[in-house]
Amino acid sequence: MSRRRAKGFKDFKRRKAHRRERDRVLIVTEGKKTEPSYFNHLIRELGLTTAKVRIAGDGGSAPVSVLDTAKEYLDEDDDYEQIYLVFDRDNHASYDEALTRVQGLSERRSFGSKTILAAPSVPCFEVWYALHIADSCRPYQGTQRASPAKELITALEKQQINGRAIFQNYDKSDCSAFFQEISQYRDDAKRRSARILREAENRGDQTYHENPSTRVHLIVEALERLAQADEPS
């Protein structure tokens, strides 16, 4: 009978490489253009690939449809270790239902080893852009003529970096015009976003209804960690 070979450094490297290959991320977004545009720019900047990070911009037009789409992707391919659902609060009637169902999905025994996280924005994804350049926490309630999301975007178009209104004539479908310029302030945006949530919790605000707020920074931090883990040692 042959003796079992002791596991050495090559075996460890092989296991580590296999783990990295399996550490795939699925990001399902409500928006077909806005969120995919940002995340595609981000993964390119971080040196990640679409094989590692799948960005699905076909989540439908409501929070619950984002969840349903994520479940369809997992039914087809459950080899994702991190799953993020990105949607807006705005005036969506299914917002709270989606949050409850995401929690239920994350607690399913078959998904026990996976990270399944809702990353909503109140009122909309563009609050993440605003946090790159401003500390403002003014709530957006909407008006008779404009939804909360539209109200935020109107304010965003007036914000400036170094005297320039870089979001002027804002195009939801493509962030190419300003991605590089705001990228240098990403750490500021993460810090502001986390601080807003802490302060809202201290005030006793309802979780996931903090206005304004976003949890996009949690996805950004996860992608940054993934990129660092992929760097050659």
N, C-alpha and C positions, 0 to 999 in steps of 0.2 A: 504494500500500500504506500503510495507516495505521500510524503509529508506536505501539509498545507503550507504554502509559501507565506512568510511573514509580510504583512503589508508595509510597503516602504513609501518614500517620498513621491514616487511617480504615481502610486495609487491615490495618495492624498491629492495631488494636483489634478488627477483625472476626476475624482469625486467633486473637487471644487469647481472645475470647468463644467461638469454636468449640472451642478447646482445652479451656476450662473445661467446656463442655457435654459433651465426650467423657470428661472425667476422672471416670468413674462408678465407684462402689464396690459390690462384692457381698460381703456377710457371710453365710456359711452356718453355722448353729449346730446343735449336737447337740440342745440343749434347745428345746422348743417355746415355753416361757414365760419362763424365767429370763433367758437372754441377750437374746432379742428385747426384753423389757421394759426392760432396762438400755440397750441401744443405741438404742431408740426414744426414750427419755427424753433420752439424750445428744444425738442429732441435733437434736431440738427445741430443746434448750438452746443448741446451737451455731448454730442458724439454718439448718441444712441441710434438704433436702427428701427425701422418699422417691423422687423421680425421680432424684436424685443418688446416694442411698445406698439400696440395696435390702437389706433384712434378711430372710433366709429362714430361718424357724424350723422347717423341715420336713426337717432333715438326718438324721432317723432316730435310732436309739438306740445307735449305735456309731460310733467314729471313721471306719471305712472307709465307712460309709453317708453320712457328711458329705461325704467326698471324692466319692463317686458322685453325690450330689445336686448338688454344685458343677459337676461335669462336665456334667450334664444341663442346668443353667442356661446354661453356656457354649456348649453345642451349640445351644440355642435363641437365644441372644443373646450374641455374643462381644464386644460393645462395652462391656466393663468393663475398666478399666485396673488396678484393684486388687481382688484377690480374697483374702478372709481366711476361713480355716476354723477354727471355734471348737469345741473339744471337750475333754472331761475325760480325765484319766488314770484315776482311780479304780481299778477292777479290770478294765478292758476288755482282753480278749484281743487285740483287733485294733489296739491303740494303736501299736505299733512298725510294723506293716504300713502303717497309714495315713500315718505320718510318711515312710516310704520312698516311698510312692506320690505323696505331695504333692511331694516333691523331684523325682521323675521328671516330674510334670506341669509343674512350674515350668521344667524344662529342655527342654521340647518346643519345637522351633524355631518352630512356629506361634504360640506364646505368648511369644516372645522379648521383646517390649516390655512385657509385663504383670508386675505384682507379684503373685505367688501365694505366700501365706505361711500356714503352720500356726501357730495361736495357742492352743496347749493350756494347760490349767491342771492343776497337780498339787497336791492330788488332784482339785479341782473348781473351777468358776468362782467360787465364793464366796470363794476366797482373795483375789480382787481386792477384794471388799468389805472383808475383814479388813485389807488393807494400807492402807486409808484412815485407820485409827485405831490401828494397832499395828505395832511393829517385829518382833514375834515370828517366829522362823524354826523353831519346833518342828515336826519332821516328823510326818506323820500316816500311821500304818501300818494303822489299823483294829484292830478287836477281834473276838472271836467273835460278838458281838452287833451290831456296827456296822461298816460299810464305812469306808474312810478319808474319804470325802466326808461321811458322816453324822457322823463324829467331829469333823471341822472345823466343820460347821454347829452342832453342839452347843456347841463352844467359841465360835463367833461370836455366838450368842445371849446369851452372858454378857459380851461386851465392851461397854464403855461409852464414850460421848462426853459430857464435862462432867457425869459422874455419872449419865447416863441410858443404860439398856440399849436402844438404838434398834433392835436386831435381835431383841429379845425377841418370841416368837411369830412368828418369821421365816416369811414367805410366799414360796415360790419363784416363784410365778406373777406377782408384781407388786412392783416396787420403789418404788412411789409413796410409801409410808409413810416412806421414809428417803432417797430420792434427793437431794432438795434439801439435806438436812443433811450428807450425805457429799460432795456436789459441791464444797464449798469446800476439801476436803482432797484433791482429785484430783491436784494436783501432788505432794503428799506420797506418794500411792500410786504414782505413776509413778516417783518417785525411789527408793522402797523396792523396787519390783519390779525395776528395773534393777540396783540394788545387790545384791540377792539372786542374780541371775544372774551378776554379775561375781564375787561371792565363791564361788559354786558352781564356776565355771570355774577359779578359782584353786586350789580344793581338788581339782580333777580329777574332779568329779562328771560322770556321764554326761549329755550334752546331752539336754534334753527330759525328763529324769527327776529334775531338781532338786526336792527335797521339803522344804517347799512352794515353789511358784513359779507364775508365770503370765506369759504374753506378751500379755495383753490390753492392756497399756500401749502396745504398738506400734500397735494399731488405734486407740486413743484419740488418740495423737499424730498419726497419719495423718489422722484426722477433724478434729482441731484445725487442722492445716495446710490442709486442704481448705477449711474455713470461713474461714480468714484469706485464702486466695487468692480467695475469692468476695466478699470485702468490696470495696465500690466504692473505686477509687483516687482 
